[in-house]
Amino acid sequence: MVKSNMHTSNPLLLSCIGCLLILLMASTNVKAAHKHHIMQATTKDATTCMQNEITCAKTVTTAFAPNSDLWRLWALKGHMYFQVSKDKGVTFSSVRQVNVEKEKISARNENRPKIAFDQYQGVYLSWVMPKEKRYTADVRFSYSKDYGKTFTVPVTVNNDGLDIGHSFNEMRVTDEGEVSMVWLDSRLAHQRRLEGKQTNGSALYFGEANYRKKQFTFSNQQLANNTCVCCRIALDTNTQGELAILWRHIYLDNIREFALLTLTQNESPPLKPVQISHDHWKIDGCPHQGGAISIDQNNRYHMVWFNQGDLGKGIFYASSDDQGESLTKPIGVGMQSAQAAHPHINTLGSKVDIVWTQFNGIKHQLWHQGSNDYGKSFTDAKLLATSSEGADRPFIIKNDGKSFVSWHRLQQGHWVQAL
């Protein structure tokens, strides 16, 4: 496996003379706008987009229900929509709208609506609702007890009532309907600023509820402070049923590294986070590059992340048998020269699958690399798919002993394939 780099788009340089230059540039700008906006041509003469078309979405979230139905969820113009597949993504049902009132919904890059299920046909949704003031938002939640026919009135998960940032939520739901939510929260930074104190980053917060048991109010507990403000959080549950959380943390003077915390059942307060990456990426800003974690049947934690530090550049993979206290030597994933980024990981038995994106200057590419021995060795990297108009982050989901990759390609649509 090889290291990688983030990509930047190359501008198209045009040169001409006088009025012809102006007309040509105007024409080119119109064409570029059509290419880079998320639209779908419905006639030969116009480029338009129906409100509920998945092709027009910037992000798509997928998950398997306990009955093996594959759900996909997206947001457009203040509403969420979903489809259900009975054949692992080969075909999907007609589009249905989540029947809650219209509101702003974050759905781009690292921030997107989430979906989960219990074993009683319960469907759980969580998303971020941006507010009027810039960089302010609330984490929202709604529940369906009838497999998506109806949903409860959305509630706000964060309980501080402040006009500040609450976002980048992640959610896990057990078979019995125990909901665990984590998110990035700015209430502590807000308070410190009011006191005239310096602050950096956000805080990691955790909440629980159970609608099946009539526990409708989410708890709010701070787990860590000084988190990066706009990188997605990663979650998995270990063999003891404990929640493991991986996020980008700010160490010292803007050193952005990954940290891990397992919410052990017998610890109150929880243990101190463990630093996972040591790539020394010093950057006064957010990379918009979250990591991923998957825990196998032997309780081994498998993790991937992206950094551009003095000591390590690109995507890296490592595993741990002691909840992050010690790690295998990180190995590079993808091609640095091809700007590999946005990795995701999944384990299934002895198999470990990693997917990520690359850019060859013309097309965005989806790559895959797998292991059949718990991550000790990996096959050669394989190109799975391409996108000519940009792409969402890829994710791996599993069902019935198989792993599937889910990748949304802008204007081309959503793509699912077994690995």
N, C-alpha and C positions, 0 to 999 in steps of 0.2 A: 504494500500500500504506500501511496506517495502523498506528500503534503500539498496544500492548496492555498488559494487566495480568494478574496472577495472580488466581484466584478464591477466594473463601471462601464457604462455605455459609451461608445465612440460617436461623437457628433459627425453629421454629414456636412462636408464643406462644399459650398456651391459658389461658383464664380461666373459672372457674366458681365454685361455692360449696360449702363443707363437704365432706361425704362424696362428693358427686357429682364434685367436682373431683378427689379422690383416685382414684376409679374411672376417670374419664375419662383422667387422666394415665397410669394403669397400662395401660389399653387402648391408648392412643396409643404408649406406649413399646414395647409388644409388637409393634405394627404396624411401628414404625420399625426395630426390631431385625430383623424379617423383611425389610424393604426394604434395609437397609444391609449385611446379611450376604450373602455370595455363595452363594445357594441357588437351587434350581430346584424348582418345584412338580411332584410326581409323582402326587399324588392331590388330590381336591377338598378334603380335610380336613387335609392335612399339607404342610408345606414342608420337603423333605429334599433331599439331594444325594448322588448316587452318587459314589464316590471318584474315578473317572476321568473325569468329565464335564468337558469344556472350559468349559461354561457356568459352572462353579463356580470356575474359575481366576481369579486376580487379574491374571496376565500371560500373554501368548502370544508366542512367538518364531517367526518364519517365515523360510524361506530356500528358494531354488530349488537343486536339485541339478543337476549338469552335464547330466543327461538330461531336464531341464525338469520333473521332478517337483517339486511344491510340498510342502514339509514344514512342519508346525506342531508346536510343542513347548510343553508346559506342565508345571507341577509342582503336586502336591497331596499332602499328608499324607506327605511323605518319599519320594515316588516321582516319577519323570518319565514322561510319556506323550507319544506322538506319533501323528499321522495323516499320510497321504500322499495328495495329489491328483494325478490324471493330466490334469485339465482346468482347470488354473490356478485352482483354488479353488472351482469350481462344486460339485463333490462330493468327499468324502474317504473314505478307507478306514476300516475299523473301527479302534477305538482299540487301540494296542499299548503295553505297559509296557516301559520301558527296563530290561533285566534286570540291574540292579546292586542291591546290598543297600540296604535302607532307611536313609536318613540325613536330617538336616535340610537343607533347601534354601531359600535366599533367593529369593523370587519375588514382588516387589512394587515398584511405582514404578520407580526408576532401576536396580534390581538384579534380574536375571533370568537363567535359564539361557541359554546360547548354543549355536548349532549351525552347523556348516560341513562342507564336503565336499572330497574330492579327486577326481581323474578315474578312480580305480580302484574305485569303489563304497565308498570309505571315508567313514564318518560320524564326526564329531568333536563331542564335547559338553564344555562347561565350565560350571561353576556355583560358587556360594559356599555353603559349609557353615558355618552359625552354630555356635559352641561354647557351652559352658555359661555362661561369664562374659559379661556384657553387652558389646557392641561388639567381640567377638572372633570371628574366623572364619578359614577357610582357603579358598583357591581350589582347586577340584577339577577333574579331567579324566578322561575315558574315551573309548575309541576302538573303533569297529566296522569290521572289514575286510570284512564281508559284508552291507553295506547295512542295518544295523540289526537283523539276526537275533540277534546276540550282541554284547556289549560287554565290554571289558577291565575288570578290577578297578580302581576309581577310584584315582588317585594324587593327592597334594597337590603343587601347582605351586610354592608358596612354600617355600623350603628352610631357613628359619631355625628352625623348630621352636618358635617362641615363641607363647605364649597371648595374642596381640594381634590387631589388625585387619588382615585381608587381604581385599579385596572389590572390587566394582565392576569385575569383569573384562570384558575385551573380547578377541575372538579372530579371527584371520585364518588361513586355510589355503590354500596354493597347490595347483595341480593335482597337483604331485608330493608333496604331503603335508607340506610345511614348515609347522609350526605356529608362529605368533607370538602371544604373549599379553602383554597389559598389564593392570595392576591397581593399585589404591591400597593402599599398604603402610605400616604404622605402626612398623616395626622401628627406624628412625632416631629417631623421636619417643620411642619406648620407651627407647632407650639414653640419650637426652639427659635424660629425666626421672630415670633412675637416677643420672645424674651431677649432678642438682640444677639442670639448665639449663632455661630456658624453651623452649617449642616451640609451634608452631602448625600444624595441619593434618597431612597425611600426605605420603608420597612416591610418585612414579610409578615403577613397576617394570616391567621387560620380561624376557620369557623365551622361549626357543625349544626345540623338540624335533622329532623326526621318527620316528614309530613305524614307518613303512615301512622306514626305514633302521636300525631297532633302536636309535635314540637316544631312550631312554625317560625320561631325567632332564632336566627343564627347567633351563636356565640361569636365573640371577637377576641382573639388572643394574639399578642405580638410574639413572634418567634425569633426574629433577628432584625437588626437595624443596619443601615448603610448598604442597601441593595441597589443594584443598577435599576434605573427607573423604567426602562422600556425593552427589556429582554424577557421572552416568555419563560415561565416556570415549567419544570418537568416533574411529573409524579409517577410513582408506582407503589404497589403494596408488596411487602416481603412475605416470606412463608409463615411468619407469625401474625400476619394481618396488620402489620404496622406500616404507616405511611412514610415513604421516603421521598424527600423533596430536594431537587437540584436546581440551583439558580445562580445567576451571575452576581457576585458580591464585589463591593468596593473595599479594597485593602489600602491602608496607608494613604499616600498621596495619589489617588485616582488610579491605583493598580486594579484592573478589572479581571478577576479570576472567578472560577466556579467553586461553589460551596455546597455541601451536602448535610442534610439533617434528617435523622430517622426519629419519628415520634414514638419512642418506646413506651409500651403500655404501663410500665412501672416507674416511670420517671416524671416527676413534677417539681420544678419546671423541667422542660426537655433538655437533653444534653446540648453541649456547645456545638455549633456547626464545625464541620471538618473541611479544610481547604482541599480541593480536588486538583485543580490545575495550578501549575507553577510556571506559566509562560511569560510572566512579567509584562502584560499588556498595559501600558500607561497611556490613557486617553481621557481627555476631559470632555466626555460625551458618551452617548449610548451606542453601542455597535449594532443594535437590533439583531442580535444573534444569540438566541437561547440554546441550551443544550438539551440532551435527552437521556433518559435512564430506563432500563428494563432489568428486572430481577428474575433470575431463572429458578428452576425447581430445587436447586441446591443452595438457595439464598445468596448466590453470587450476584453482586451489583455490576451491571455492564453499563458504561457511560460513554457518550460522545459529546464533544464540544468544539467550538471554533474560537481561536484566538489569533491575534497578530502581534505577539509580544517580542521582546528582545531575545527571549530564550526559546520561543516556539511560535511558528507561524503556520496556520492552516487548521484542518480538522484533525482531531485526535481521538483515539479510542483507548480505554483502559478498563480494568475490572478490579473488583475488591471482594474479598471473602470476609471482611470484618467491618462492614458498613462504612468504608472509606478511611479507616484508620491507616491502612496501607494499601498501595495500588501496584498493579503490574506496571511495567514500564510503558508509558504511552507510546503508541505507534501512529504514524501519520496515515490519513485516509484521503484519497483523491489526489488530483494534480494541482499543485500550486500555480503552475503556469496557465491552467485552465480555469482559475478562479473558483475552485470548489467551495461550497458553503452550505449552510442550513442542513446539517445532518440529523437523521432520526434513526433510532435503533429499536429492535424488538428481539426477544428470545422466545424460543419454543422448543422445549426439550433440550437437546444438546446443540440446537441450531442458534446462531446469532446472525441476524441480518442488519445491515447498515445501508441506508440510502442517503443520497445527497444530490445537490445540483451543481452543475458546471456551466460555463459559457465559453463558446469557441469563437466569439466575435460576431457570429451570425445567429446562432440558435442557443436557447437554453436547453440543457441536457439533464436527464435523470439517470443517475448511476447507482449500481448496486454491488455490494460485496458481501459474501456470506462465509460463515464458519460452521463446521459440523462437529466441532470438538470443544464447545463452550468458550470459544474465542482464543484458543491456543494458536490456531493457524487459520488463514483465510484464503479463499479462492481468488483468482484474478478478478479485477473490476470489470463489470459488464454494463454497457450502455443499454438502458431499457426503453427510453422514449425521448422525444425532443419537442420543443415548443418554439414557434417563430415569433410569438407576440408577447413574450413574458410568461411568468409562471408563479404559482403559489409555492409555499413550502411543501415538501413531500412528507407523508406520514405512513407508518406501517401499523396495520391492525391485524388481528388474528381471530380465527373462528374454526371450529371443527378440525383442529389439528393442522391448519394451514395458515400461512401468513400472506397478507395481501398488501400491496403498496397503493396508496391513494394520492393522486397528484392532479391538481387543478391547473389547466393550461388556459391562459387568458384568450378569449375569443374562440378557442378550439374546444373548450368544454372539459368536463371532469373525466378522469381516467382511472380505472381500477384494474389491477392485474395480480394474479397469484404469483408469489415468489418461488 
